[in-house]
Amino acid sequence: MKLEQSFGETVKRLREKKNLPLRAVAEALNIDTSTLGKIEKNNRKPTKQLIDKFARYFKASEKELLIAFLSDKVVYQVMDEEDLSIEVLKAAEQKIKYLNRSNL
């Protein structure tokens, strides 16, 4: 998985790698074709259950797909603060480490 790719780009790449049309994947996942198209264009966010379905359908790592999805959420939150975004992410990393140690 390319870490710089969004969740939608990752799903699209997996689909295109297997030469599958949107409608075939959407039907297999029991979602609308338009919904899948919106997910691939990052205009709609999938549920955790749908991420699991993507992983099973494409025989991909659920962990990697979750990382792509969650990192998108973080990036879109801090992206507008261009001058501070890297510092914010570093601070968040430190807070996660601190909170994980505190909860032990």
FENJOTA-V702383 format. One record per pair of residues at least 6 apart in sequence whose C-alpha atoms are under 8 Angstrom apart, sorted by sequence separation. I is the first residue (numbers start at 1). J is the second residue. D is the distance in whole Angstrom. If there is no record, write none. Layout:
i:I j:J d:D
i:I j:J d:D
This chain:
i:15 j:21 d:7
i:26 j:32 d:6
i:27 j:33 d:8
i:38 j:44 d:5
i:39 j:45 d:6
i:54 j:60 d:8
i:55 j:61 d:6
i:56 j:62 d:8
i:78 j:84 d:8
i:79 j:85 d:6
i:15 j:22 d:8
i:26 j:33 d:5
i:39 j:46 d:7
i:55 j:62 d:5
i:78 j:85 d:5
i:2 j:10 d:8
i:54 j:62 d:8
i:1 j:10 d:7
i:23 j:32 d:8
i:35 j:44 d:7
i:15 j:25 d:8
i:23 j:33 d:5
i:26 j:36 d:6
i:52 j:62 d:6
i:55 j:65 d:7
i:78 j:88 d:7
i:22 j:33 d:6
i:51 j:62 d:7
i:22 j:36 d:7
i:51 j:65 d:7
i:22 j:37 d:7
i:51 j:66 d:7
i:29 j:50 d:8
i:29 j:53 d:7
i:29 j:54 d:8
i:12 j:40 d:6
i:29 j:57 d:8
i:11 j:40 d:6
i:28 j:57 d:8
i:10 j:40 d:8
i:8 j:39 d:5
i:9 j:40 d:6
i:8 j:40 d:4
i:9 j:41 d:7
i:7 j:40 d:8
i:8 j:41 d:6
i:9 j:42 d:8
i:8 j:42 d:5
i:7 j:42 d:7
i:6 j:42 d:8
i:11 j:54 d:8
i:15 j:58 d:8
i:14 j:58 d:7
i:10 j:65 d:8
i:7 j:65 d:7
i:10 j:68 d:8
i:7 j:68 d:5
i:6 j:68 d:6
i:7 j:69 d:5
i:1 j:64 d:7
i:5 j:68 d:7
i:6 j:69 d:7
i:3 j:68 d:7
i:7 j:72 d:7
i:6 j:72 d:6
